[in-house]
Amino acid sequence: MTDYYIGAVPLAIFGLVGAWAIVNPNGIIGWLKQVRPTLDQNDPQVRSVVKFIGAWFILLSLFGLVVSGRNR
């Protein structure tokens, strides 16, 4: 039973990062600007890509939690 909780914590954090990317894409873009300073923070295409990736993070974490919950 403890193995489930140990595996669930990183998946939950993964989902929280995805939610943060959807709610506040400027925060993620701020991280990315350190690597690529030419990124435009107000570009709607960049913001939509960050939100799309955040949605995938949430879906993958939910899928991982469901699969790990079934295997215990």
C-alpha positions as CSV (number, residue, x, y, z in Angstrom):
1,M,0.0,0.0,0.0
2,T,2.8,2.4,0.7
3,D,4.2,1.8,-2.8
4,Y,1.1,3.3,-4.3
5,Y,1.5,6.5,-2.3
6,I,5.2,6.8,-3.1
7,G,4.3,6.5,-6.9
8,A,1.3,8.8,-6.6
9,V,3.2,11.8,-5.2
10,P,5.3,12.5,-8.3
11,L,2.3,12.0,-10.5
12,A,0.3,14.4,-8.4
13,I,3.1,17.0,-8.6
14,F,3.3,16.4,-12.4
15,G,-0.5,17.2,-12.6
16,L,0.0,20.3,-10.4
17,V,2.7,21.6,-12.8
18,G,0.3,21.0,-15.7
19,A,-2.5,22.9,-13.9
20,W,-0.1,25.8,-13.2
21,A,0.9,25.9,-16.9
22,I,-2.8,26.2,-17.8
23,V,-3.6,28.8,-15.2
24,N,-0.4,30.8,-15.5
25,P,1.4,30.2,-18.8
26,N,3.6,33.3,-18.2
27,G,5.3,31.5,-15.4
28,I,6.4,28.7,-17.6
29,I,7.3,31.1,-20.4
30,G,9.5,33.0,-17.8
31,W,11.4,29.7,-17.2
32,L,11.8,29.2,-20.9
33,K,13.0,32.8,-21.5
34,Q,16.1,32.0,-19.5
35,V,17.1,29.4,-22.1
36,R,15.7,31.3,-25.1
37,P,15.5,35.0,-24.5
38,T,13.9,35.7,-27.9
39,L,10.6,34.2,-26.8
40,D,7.8,36.6,-26.8
41,Q,5.8,36.3,-23.6
42,N,2.7,38.0,-25.2
43,D,2.6,35.7,-28.3
44,P,-0.8,33.9,-28.3
45,Q,0.7,30.9,-30.1
46,V,3.4,30.4,-27.4
47,R,0.8,30.7,-24.7
48,S,-1.5,28.1,-26.4
49,V,1.4,25.7,-26.8
50,V,2.2,26.0,-23.1
51,K,-1.4,25.5,-22.1
52,F,-1.6,22.4,-24.4
53,I,1.4,20.9,-22.8
54,G,0.0,21.6,-19.4
55,A,-3.2,19.8,-20.4
56,W,-1.2,16.8,-21.4
57,F,0.7,16.8,-18.1
58,I,-2.7,16.6,-16.3
59,L,-4.0,13.8,-18.5
60,L,-0.8,11.8,-18.2
61,S,-0.8,12.2,-14.4
62,L,-4.4,11.2,-14.1
63,F,-3.8,8.2,-16.4
64,G,-0.8,7.2,-14.2
65,L,-2.8,7.5,-11.0
66,V,-5.6,5.4,-12.4
67,V,-3.2,2.7,-13.7
68,S,-1.2,2.6,-10.5
69,G,-4.4,2.4,-8.5
70,R,-5.6,-0.6,-10.4
71,N,-2.4,-2.5,-9.9
72,R,-2.3,-2.4,-6.2
